[in-house]
Amino acid sequence: MVSAEAGDKSLGLSTNVTTAHFSEFTCGQSYNLTVTPHSQHCHSNSSASASVQTWPCPPMGVTTTQDCLSSIVMVTWQPGNGSDFYTATLQTDAGISKSSMSETNTCSVHGLTCGHNFSVSVTASNQQCNITSSQTTSLQSVPCVPTNVSVLMDCANNTAVVSWSASPGAVQYSVTAHGSHSNTSCQTLDLSCNLNSLTCGSSYTVQVVAVDDNCSSVPSQALIFKSGPCPPQNVSAEISCSSNDMTIYWDAMREADHYLVSSTAENRGTNELCNTTNTSCSISNSTCGNTFTVQVTSVRGDCRSTHRQTQSLQSAPCQPQGIRGYLDCVTNSAWISWDVAPGADSYTVSAVGGEDYTANCTTSTNTTCEVEGLACGVLYNFSVAAKNSKCESQPSATLNLQTAACSLSSITAFPQCHNSSILVMWDLMEGSEGNTVYVATAEASDHTFLACNDTGTSCYLHGAQCDLRYTIIVAASSDRCSSMRSPPHRVSMEPCPPGGVMVNASCEDHNAMVSWTPSPVAEMYHVVAMAADGHVHPCNTTSSNCSISELHCDQQYTVVVTASHENCSSKASQNVTLKTGSCQPNGLSVTFDCRNQSAMLTWMPSDNANDYYGCAQARNGDMLYCHSTDLTCTIGGLDCGTVYNFSVQASDGTCNSSFSDSVQSGAVPCPPDAIEVQLMPMEMEVQVMRFSWTQVSCGNTEYLLGLTGSLLGDSRVLFELTSYWTSTTYYEIPLPCGSSYVATVRSRDAAGTSSESERLSGTTAPCPPSGVYSGNGSFATVSWNASVLATTYTVYDNSVTPKAQRCSVAGLSCSLLNMTSSDLLITASNAAGESQAADVTHVGTLDRRRRDLSEQAEVYGVFSPPVLDVKQPVSTVVFIEWSQVEGASHYNLAIRKQGSSSEDQELTVYGESIIVTDLSPNSTYCFAASAVYSAGSGPESEPVCAPTGQGLPQ
């Protein structure tokens, strides 16, 4: 018998040979084996035990952790029983393998090949066996460092393309460039990446990192590259007008190796002027009459900067050529012409006559100029110079012209205003005969001529026109250029009526700008605007426009313009009509509709207005508008609780009036739609009423309850009560008994207070009546005074619990049968409730002998007594009526004052009613009536008692 024991487990096996095979051993166990021989009859002692170690249990739960910086992998697992040590193995499909041994459940693996996927397994070992885990895990090693990094600069865009070789294990790449002034980066899945927005003139260090899902590689070897140079700053240029030498300047750029300067001229293309390491460039004798655009470029290695600054400058204009001219003997002026000079903006003609005479003219529109004011008999040298904004050219070649002598003395001329003529006057030449004919010639500014002659000392030049200047000479010969002529004399005719008159109105400020075509001879203009209401606005000016202000609204103005020169004025221009805009509307009123948050505007009409525009402006500047062709419009969409300034503007279709005087009004809330009242029981003759109402849909709304009414039905005793402003929708208020009231509620917010709500009318419960009763146990009558506002009176028997109702009537008395108690209470009530109960006073019976019914029946037959009804309209007046008794001729009424020793008062009454007056105040009276027949008197009625009140003061 072979036995194997491991802990609390034991196995046994019988064999008849000297070997035994156990198939139920488990991993990681140490078994003690013993052998016990036995025969059929006996057992021998067991052998000494022998120890057997089984194979180790396989490791479970293999996991890995990788340090991306050091590439060290930490492998961990759950240890198994029976292991002496473990071996962690990392192997790729290509056969690359790495292993590490450990006696614990963790080990570190160094030096993994980058960029590979490894399968990780753990083997448990003891002296007997090696068992590898059935569960494996995978690990991606750190991506390999990118290699062959290169940079290609794009100088034009100041960008760089970075490229590299593929890295095993990389999913994407990250490129970082650290510059001396800025950093930039890019990420990509490809093998190249663009670095944009590089700072010019910087040196960058670029590195590439390979990235997988978990780790990044070590950065690649640093590569240094330089961005493009910065463009030169503060580029300026100047030119020497005398030599046309051009110099360009700029600020030095420390990153530049050298600079290129180029210029572009119209129709000449681009020329490179300088290649220099300096910060200036000079060009001698540049072409005249050209505009140059100069650019300076920085160069750094193979890169050139972009052109961010250009400088434009003009060379001096070229010298005018082809000067020519002639003399005008009438005006004593010279007409000089020349060829166009390139680069010229204007020309100046200079005339020099000896040392004493100079003249000139300037033009920018053509190549001909009239030099006026030349002296007689002088040789003039004429030259032309061209100019631009910077320089003046060298003068042209000279032209010599000799003016004729003037032997006649000075002349005078007088324009004849509005007569189309000029009076010319002169002195006779010395030694001339009386038959010498003098010819006066006038050349107009439009180069037309007028002439007249006379043997005397004056003549009229006819046909002169307005707006023209005339130059006049008088000659004693028909040759205008002979020496027998006068010096020229210049005059101007009167201005023509101004034409092209236009009026542009400014609607906002009630101004108008009047403009016209200027006259070449006018010195002053006079504008008059006259309105239909008599308003006149003048304006004087030397220009060709004038502003007229403070025009009246809703007027039609007639505008005329006249021009003047010296002592002559033109005729008036054609009338121009100006219609001013409508006047601002007046009488604006605003009605607010709280239900739809709108406001209706109404106003008085403005003459000639076609349209009206209403405006509502809140304090925060928000504006709402409405438009109407009538005298009312509605602005909707107002915000409840906001205060608005309302105004209205009129329009005639061309101009809008100013806004009317504003009216301030708030978008106040509506009053509550409905009021309800809940009545509390009467206590101490005061009734508390809880008024409630619907909430108004407007933020931050408060409410005020108001009550008006009278006390005890007396119109002379009135009250007026209000609550405080509250945000709740209810309010409790007490009123005395016998009060009538009218309740209203108002709402308010920041915009104002609403109107009153619909009125709720009501009353409180009546005050308790005071009552008395008389009679015996079988029959008693209870009567009471009227209580204001009471509709029903109720008598209770208070001797039982709960108290029992004995009668409830609308009148002032009731009869009770089989009364056994004198503890009676009475209340008055109406729709508002029931008054507090009052005790009923017992006053006994009337001191009159009553026949019993059997006796009456024997004497009078069967007669019924009257039934009394007592009413008390005022405190000391009683109205008594009773039912008619058949066969009665009249009635006897007995009146007894309780507590008085005087005899009963008895009255004879014909009819069934009577008014009893002059009763004593603060007393109780009992009344009884009996019918009178021809045979005698019938039975008395049951007495009815009534107390009198305070009465009116005397």
Residue, then its C-alpha position, 0 to 999 in steps of 0.5 A: m500500500v503506497s500513501a501520498e500526503a500533501g497538507d490535508k489531502s491524502l492519496g492511496l494506491s495498492t500494488n503488487v509490484t514495486t512501483a506505483h503510478f499516481s495520476e491525481f497529483t496537482c501542481g505546486q505540491s510537495y507530497n510525502l510518500t510512504v509504503t506499507p507492505h501487507s499480506q492477506h492476514c497482516h500489515s507490516n510497518s510503513s517505510a520511512s517517508a520520501s518527499v516528492q515535489t510536483w511541477p510548478c503551477p503556471p503564472m496567471g495575469v501577466t501584465t506589462t508597464q513601459d517607461c517611454l523615456s528609458s524604454i524599460v519594460m516592467v512585467t508583473w504576474q500572479p505567482g503560482n505554487g511550487s515555483d523556485f524562479y520565473t523567466a519573463t520572455l518578450q519575443t517578436d514574430a521576427g525572432i527578436s527575443k529578450s528575457s529576464m529572470s526573477e524570484t518574485n512576481t515582477c521583473s524589468v526588461h532592458g534594451l528592447t528593440c524600438g518600434h516592434n510588437f512583442s509577445v510577453s510570456v512568463t515561465a515558472s521553474n523548479q528543480q523538476c519542471n518548467i511551466t510557461s503561462s498559457q496566457t500571453t500579452s502583447l507590448q509595442s516598444v517605443p517608436c524609433v527615433p526619426t532619422n535623416v531630418s532635412v529642412l527646405m525653406d520657402c522664402a517667398n512665404n517664409t515657411a519651411v518643409v521638414s522631412w525625415s525617414a520613416s520610424p518603425g512603430a510610429v503612428q504619427y510625428s510631431v515637429t517642433a522648431h524653437g526659434s530665437h524669437s518664437n516657437t512653432s510646431c506641426q503634427t502629421l501622419d506623413l513623412s513631411c510637415n510644413l512649419n508656417s508663420l516663421t518669424c523673419g530673421s530668426s534661427y530655428t532648432v528643429q527636432v522630430v518625435a515619432v509617436d504611437d498610441n502610448c509613447s513618444s520617441v526620443p527627439s531626433q538629432a537637432l537640426i538648425f536652419k535660418s528663416g528668411p531675412c526681414p524686409p528693410q524698414n523705414v525706406s525713404a528716398e530723395i531726389s536732387c531737383s538740379s541734378n536728378d540724382m536719387t538716393i534711397y535710405w533704409d534701416a539696417m537688418r542684422e540678419a541680412d547679408h546684403y541688400l538689393v535695390s530696384s526701381t520700376a518706372e512707367n513703360r521702362g520695366t524694373n531695373e536693379l539699381c544697387n547690390t550693397t551691404n550699406t543702408s543707402c543707394s545713390i543713382s546719378n542723373s535719373t531720367c527726367g519726367n518719371t515716377f519711380t517705385v523703389q523697393v529694397t530687399s534683404v538677402r540672407g543666403d538663398c533667401r530674399s525678404t518680401h517687399r513690404q515697403t515701397q517708396s514712390l518719388q518723382s524725378a524733376p520734369c523735363q525741360p520744355q521744348g518748342i517755345r513759340g508765341y505772338l503779341d496781341c496789340v489790343t490787350n498788349s499781352a503775349w500768347i506763348s505756347w510750347d510742347v508737353a514736358p514729361g513729368a510736368d504738373s504745371y507750367t510757368v511762363s516768365a517774361v523779363g523786359g530789361e531791368d524794370y519789367t517782368a510778367n508771368c502766367t501759370t497754367s496746369t491745363n494746357t501748353t498755352c498761356e497768355v502773359e498779360g500786363l506787358a508794357c509798351g515799347v519793351l523787348y521781352n525775353f520769354s521762357v517756360a519752366a515745368k513743375n511737379s510737386k517736388c521739382e522745377s525744371q530748367p527754363s526752356a530756351t528764350l523767345n524774344l518779342q518786342t511790344a509796340a510803343c504807346s504814344l497816346s496818353s492813358i484812356t478811360a472807359f465806363p461800362q453802361c450797366h444794362n445798356s450793353s455799351i461802354l463809353v470810351m474817352w481819351d485826350l487828343m494827340e498833341g499836334s493832331e489836326g481836328n479831322t484825325v479819326y481815333v479808333a477805339t477797339a475792345e477785345a473781350s475775354d471770349h476774344t470777340f471784338l468791338a470798335c467805334n471811332d470818332t474825331g472827338t475825344s469819346c465814343y460808345l462801344h455797342g454790343a458789350q455783353c454781360d459777364l465779359r471783361y474787355t481790354i480797350i485801346v484807342a489808336a490814331s491809325s487803323d493799325r492796332c500795333s502802330s505806335m500811335r495808340s494808347p496803353p490798354h485799359r481794362v473794364s468788366m461789364e455787369p454780371c449776367p443773371p446767375g444761372g443754374v440756381m439750385v436749392n438743397a434743403s436740410c430737413e433736420d436743421h431747417n437750413a438750405m444751401v443755395s448754389w449757382t454757376p459763378s460769374p467770371v466778373a462778379e465780386m459779390y452775390h446777394v441771395v434773398a429767400m422770401a416766405a409766404d408768411g413774410h419771413v425774409h432771409p438774406c445772404n451775401t457771399t463772394s463764393s458761388n453758394c450760400s447757406i440760409s438758416e432758421l427757415h420757417c416750417d411749412q412755408q414756400y420760399t421764393v429764392v432769387v440770386t443777384a451778382s454785383h461788380e463794382n457799381c453794377s448789379s446783375k438782373a435777378s436770377q430766375n425764381v427757385t421755389l423752396k418748400t420747407g418741411s411740415c411743422q412739428p405736430n402739437g397736442l400729443s396725447v397718449t392712451f395706454d392699453c394695459r391689456n395688450q401693452s400698447a399705446m395709442l397716440t393722437w395729435m393735432p394735424s400739421d399742414n401739408a403733412n402726408d405721413y406721421y411717425g410715432c416714437a416711444q423711447a425707453r430710458n435704456g435707448d430702445m425705440l419703438y415706432c408706428h406709422s400712420t397717415d391719420l392723426t392716430c397710431t398705435i405702438g405695440g410691444l411695450d414692456c410692462g413696467t417701463v417708462y417711455n417718452f412718446s413723440v410724433q414726427a410729421s412728414d410731407g414726403t420729402c422732409n420730416s419735421s422735428f419731433s413734437d414735445s415728448v409726453q412721458s408715460g409708463a406701461v402701467p399694469c392692468p388692474p386685477d380682473a376680478i375681486e372676491v371677498q370671503l366673510m369671517p364670522m362676526e365677533m365683537e360686532v366687527q366682521v373681518m373680510r378677506f379680499s382676494w384678486t387675480q394676479v397681474s402678469c407684470g413683473n414687480t407689481e404691487y396692489l392697493l385695496g380701497l374701500t368706501g361706504s357708510l355705517l348703519g345706513d347713515s349717508r352722513v357717516l361715511f368711511e374711506l379705507t385703503s390697505y398698504w401697497t403689497s405684492t400679495t393678492y389678498y388683504e384682510i380688513p375689518l368693518p363694523c356690523g351694519s356697514s355697506y361698502v364698495a371695494t376696488v383694487r389698483s396695481r402699480d409698478a415702476a411705470g406708474t399706477s393703474s386705474e381702479s378695477e371693477r367695483l365689488s359692492g357688499t355689506t357686512a352682517p347686521c348689528p344685533p337687534s334689541g328685543v322684548y317679549s310678553g305673555n305667559g307660558s302658553f302664548a308669548t309675543v317677541s318683538w324687536n327693533a329693526s337692524v340696519l341691512a337685516t333681511t331676517y330675524t331669528v329667535y332662539d331658546n337658549s335654555v337648551t344646548p344647543k340653542a333651539q330656533r323658535c322662529s325666523v321671520a323678516g318682520l319685527s315680531c313673532s308669536l311663540l306658543n307653549m313657551t316654558s323658558s324666558d331665556l331667549l336670544i335674537t339675531a339679525s342676518n343678511a347675505a353677509g352673515e348673522s349678527q351676534a345674539a342679543d338677549v330678549t328682555h321680558v316685559g310682562t303682560l299689558d294691564r288690561r282684562r282679557r276675556d277668555l275665548s269662551e266668554q268672548a264667544e258667548v257674548y260676541g259670538v266667534f270674533s278673531p282679534p287683529v294681528l299687529d305688524v309694528k314698523q319703526p322707520v325712525s327711532t321715536v316713530v312707530f308705524i302700526e298696521w293690522s289685519q282687517v276684522e270683518g264687521a268692525s266699524h273702527y278699532n281701539l289701539a292701546i299704548r303702554k309705556q313700560g316702567s311708567s305709572s301713567e295710564d295706558q293711552e288709548l286711541t280710536v283708529y278708523g282704518e287698519s293703520i296708524i303712525v304713532t309719533d312723539l314717543s319717548p326715546n330710550s323707552t319700550y312701548c307695547f301696542a294692542a288693538s281690538a275691533v269695535y262692532s255695533a254691539g260692542s268690542g271684540p278681543e284684543s290682539e296679542p301685544v307687540c312691544a318695540p323699544t325706541g332709540q336715542g333720537l335726534p339731538q335738539 
